[in-house]
C-alpha cells in the first residue's frame, strides 16, 4: 500500500479499464439496479392499489348517481354484480392509463424518497390520463354524472399518489435526523468528487446515509479525513461503516484490493468515478456497466397519439374517399395509356427505402426522360421540379393542382412507412444528391403534408424546404401535427400544387 498516494491522484484522462474490467464497478451497478428495480416495482404496485381502492370507494359513493344499481336494498344481486363489474373494468383501464403516463413522464425514474411527492408532479399524468379517458365517454353513452365522478377520481388519486410519497419522504427524513436505520458511509477520496458526494448525502438525509468521514493520502490537516487509504480496514471497523464510496479514479488493482478488504468486513462498496458528473444514467450491456452521458428524450405518449391519428385518419380517409379514388382511377385510364397507380422508390426514416404509391400523373416514360430535362430544373438543390412539365397528362395536371395524386399514400400511412404529417419523401435519385446535413430531415417518418406545404409551397428553394423540415423536427408536438393538418385544408383548396 506504499504507492496509495500516487494511485489516488486523479489522472488527466480516466482509465478506460475502470468501468470495463473492475469487478467492483459491475457488482456496484448490479446491486444498484436490483435495489432500484424493487423500488420501482413497489411504487407501481402501491400506485395501482391506491387507484383501484380509491375507484371502488368512489363507485360505492356515486353508485346511485351512476345508476350502477349499488343500492342499500331491494336490488337483484346478479344485476348488482354485472353492473359493478362493467365499471370495474373501466377502472382497471383508467388505472393502467395513469401508470402509463406516470412512466412516460419519468415519475418512476426519479430517485425514491426525495422530492417526487409534489402534487404538481403527480397531477400532470393524472390530469392527462383523465382527459384521454374522458374522450371515450361520449361514445359509451354514460350519464352526465360520470364527469363529476371522473373529477373526483382525478383529485383523490392525485392526493393519494402524492400523499404516500410525502409520507415516505417524511419517515425517511426523520429516521435520518434521529440516526435510526441509517447507514454509516465512508468516502475514499477527499477531492472534488468526494466533496460533492458528501454534500449531496448530507443535504438529502432521506437517502439514509450518515457520512463518518474521508480516507485520503493527502489530508492537508483536514479534520474530516480520518486516515490514509491503507488504514481502511481498521478505520472501517472502528467507525462501524456500512458502505464505502470510492470517489475518484483509482487504480483498478487498488479498487480490487479495497473490495476484498470490504468483503471481509461485511461492507458494501460503491464506485463514483470523477467522470460521473457527466453521467445522465447507467445501464448494463451484458456484464459491462455503461454510463449514459446524454440521452435524447423520447415522447412516448406523443408518438403513440401520432400513430393512432395516422391509423385512424388513413382508415377513415380510405373508406370515405373510396368513391373518389375510383372515379379518379377511371379518369386516368380514359386520359392516357398506362397504369392507374405510380409506384416510386422513396427514402424514408433513417434512410429506409419504401415503395411510395401515387396516382399516375405523367406519361409512362416519365422516369426515362427525367435526366434529359434536368437542365430545366427550377428547384435550387437536389430536388427536381419544372413548371409546364411536358410529361404531365391533362388529368395529372388537375390532380397535382389539388394534391389529389397523393391520396393513395394513405396506404403508406396505414403501413407505417409514412405519417399524415412530416417531411415529404424524396426519390432515390434526389437523395443521392443530398449533402450530409440534408440527411437530418430523415430522422423522422416522412409525411403527406408538412410545414413547407402550408408555409412555402411556391418557394423553389430546397434550403427553405430544409429549414422548415428542421423547424418541424426540433419543435414537434402532437398539437403541431393537428395545426398543420388544419392548415393543409385551405392550402389544398387554393389549388397551388404543381
Residue pairs with C-beta under 8 A, 6 or more apart in sequence:
1 229
1 230
4 217
4 228
4 229
4 230
4 254
5 217
5 218
5 228
7 229
7 250
7 251
7 254
8 188
8 189
8 216
8 217
8 218
8 229
8 248
8 250
8 254
10 191
10 248
10 249
10 274
11 249
14 249
14 273
14 274
14 275
15 249
15 251
15 252
17 252
18 25
18 249
18 250
18 252
18 255
18 271
18 273
19 25
19 273
19 288
19 289
19 290
19 291
20 288
21 252
22 252
22 255
22 256
22 271
23 256
23 259
24 246
24 255
24 256
24 258
24 259
24 269
24 271
25 255
25 271
25 289
26 287
26 288
26 289
27 259
27 269
28 269
28 270
28 271
28 289
29 282
29 284
29 289
30 284
31 268
32 270
32 282
33 282
33 284
39 112
40 108
43 108
43 112
44 99
44 108
46 164
47 98
47 99
47 102
47 161
48 95
48 99
50 157
50 160
50 161
50 164
51 91
51 94
51 95
51 98
51 157
51 160
51 161
52 91
52 92
52 95
54 153
54 156
54 157
54 160
55 91
55 94
55 95
55 153
56 88
56 91
58 149
58 152
58 153
58 156
59 66
59 68
59 70
59 84
59 87
59 88
59 91
60 70
62 68
62 145
62 148
62 149
62 152
63 69
63 70
63 71
64 70
64 71
65 143
65 145
65 148
65 149
66 87
66 142
66 143
66 145
66 146
66 149
67 143
68 80
68 83
68 84
68 87
69 75
69 76
69 79
69 80
69 83
69 84
70 80
70 83
70 84
71 80
93 133
94 129
94 130
94 133
94 153
97 129
97 132
97 133
98 125
98 126
98 129
98 157
100 129
100 301
101 125
101 126
101 128
101 129
101 301
102 108
102 125
104 125
104 299
104 300
104 301
105 124
105 125
107 116
107 121
107 122
107 125
109 281
110 116
111 207
112 168
113 168
113 169
113 172
113 206
113 207
113 208
114 169
114 204
114 206
114 207
115 169
116 165
117 162
117 163
117 165
117 166
117 168
117 169
118 162
119 158
119 159
119 162
121 162
122 158
122 161
122 162
122 165
123 158
126 154
126 157
126 158
126 161
127 154
128 301
130 150
130 151
130 153
130 154
133 150
134 147
134 150
137 146
137 147
137 150
169 206
172 205
172 206
172 207
172 208
173 205
173 206
175 181
175 182
175 208
176 182
176 205
176 206
176 207
176 208
176 209
176 210
177 205
179 210
181 208
182 208
182 209
182 210
183 208
183 209
183 210
183 242
183 243
184 209
184 210
184 212
184 239
184 240
184 241
184 242
184 243
185 201
185 209
185 210
185 211
185 212
185 241
185 242
185 243
185 244
185 245
186 211
186 212
186 213
186 214
186 215
186 226
186 232
186 235
186 236
186 239
186 241
186 243
186 244
186 245
187 194
187 197
187 198
187 211
187 213
187 214
187 215
187 244
187 245
187 247
188 194
188 214
188 215
188 216
188 229
188 232
188 244
188 245
188 246
188 247
188 248
188 250
188 258
189 214
189 215
189 216
189 246
189 247
189 248
189 250
190 214
190 215
190 216
190 218
190 219
190 222
190 224
190 225
191 216
191 247
191 248
191 274
192 274
193 247
193 248
193 272
193 273
193 274
193 276
193 277
194 214
194 216
194 245
194 247
194 248
194 272
196 277
197 245
197 247
197 272
198 211
198 214
198 224
201 207
201 209
201 211
202 211
209 243
212 226
212 239
212 241
213 224
213 225
213 226
213 239
214 222
214 224
214 225
214 226
215 225
215 226
215 227
215 228
215 229
215 231
215 232
215 235
216 225
216 228
216 229
217 228
217 229
219 225
219 228
226 235
226 239
227 234
227 235
229 254
229 258
232 244
232 258
232 261
232 262
233 261
233 264
233 265
235 241
236 244
236 261
236 262
236 265
236 267
237 265
241 265
241 267
242 267
242 268
243 267
243 268
243 269
243 270
244 258
244 262
244 267
244 268
244 269
244 270
245 270
245 271
245 272
246 255
246 258
246 269
246 270
246 271
246 272
247 272
248 272
248 273
248 274
249 273
249 274
249 275
250 258
255 271
258 269
259 269
262 268
262 269
275 291
276 291
278 291
278 293
279 291
279 292
279 293
280 292
280 293
280 294
280 295
281 292
281 295
282 289
282 290
282 291
282 292
283 289
283 290
283 292
284 290
299 476
299 477
302 476
302 477
302 478
305 478
306 419
306 421
306 478
306 481
307 416
309 420
309 478
309 481
310 413
310 414
310 416
310 419
310 420
311 413
311 414
313 410
313 413
313 420
314 410
314 411
314 413
314 414
314 420
315 414
317 407
317 410
318 325
318 410
318 411
318 414
321 407
321 410
324 404
324 407
325 407
325 408
328 359
328 395
328 399
328 404
328 407
329 340
329 359
331 395
332 340
332 359
332 360
332 393
332 395
332 396
333 340
335 393
335 394
335 395
335 396
336 360
336 363
336 364
336 393
336 394
336 395
336 396
337 364
338 360
338 363
338 364
339 360
339 364
340 359
340 360
341 357
341 358
341 359
341 360
341 408
342 357
342 358
342 359
342 360
342 361
342 362
343 355
343 356
343 357
344 355
344 356
344 358
344 427
345 353
345 354
345 355
345 356
345 427
345 428
346 353
346 354
346 355
346 356
346 425
346 426
346 427
346 428
346 446
347 353
347 425
347 426
347 427
347 428
347 431
347 442
348 354
348 417
348 418
348 425
348 442
348 445
348 446
349 442
349 443
349 444
349 445
349 446
350 442
350 443
351 439
351 442
352 417
353 428
354 412
354 417
354 418
354 425
356 409
356 412
356 417
356 418
356 425
357 408
357 409
357 411
357 412
358 405
358 406
358 408
358 409
359 396
359 399
359 404
359 405
359 407
359 408
360 393
360 396
361 392
361 393
361 395
361 396
361 397
361 399
361 400
361 405
362 389
362 391
362 392
362 393
362 396
363 391
363 393
365 391
366 391
369 391
370 384
370 429
373 386
373 389
373 390
373 391
374 384
376 386
377 384
377 385
377 386
378 385
378 386
378 387
378 460
379 385
379 460
379 461
379 462
380 460
380 461
380 462
380 463
381 433
381 461
381 462
381 463
381 465
381 466
382 426
382 430
382 431
382 432
382 433
382 434
382 435
382 438
382 462
383 426
383 430
383 462
383 465
384 429
384 430
385 460
385 498
387 498
392 400
396 405
398 404
399 405
400 497
400 498
401 495
401 496
401 497
401 498
402 492
402 493
402 495
402 497
403 492
403 497
406 448
409 418
409 448
410 448
412 418
413 419
413 420
413 448
416 445
417 445
417 446
418 425
418 445
418 446
418 447
418 448
419 444
419 445
419 446
419 447
419 448
420 447
420 448
420 449
420 481
420 485
421 447
421 448
421 449
421 450
421 472
421 480
421 481
421 484
421 485
422 444
422 445
422 446
422 447
422 448
422 450
422 472
423 441
423 442
423 444
423 446
423 447
423 450
423 452
423 469
423 472
423 473
424 446
424 447
424 450
424 452
424 453
425 446
437 466
438 466
440 469
440 470
440 473
441 466
441 469
441 470
441 473
443 473
444 472
444 473
444 476
449 484
449 485
449 488
450 468
450 469
450 472
450 484
451 468
451 469
451 471
451 472
451 484
452 459
452 464
452 465
452 468
452 469
453 488
453 491
454 484
454 487
454 488
454 491
455 468
456 464
456 465
456 468
457 491
457 496
457 497
458 496
459 465
472 480
472 484
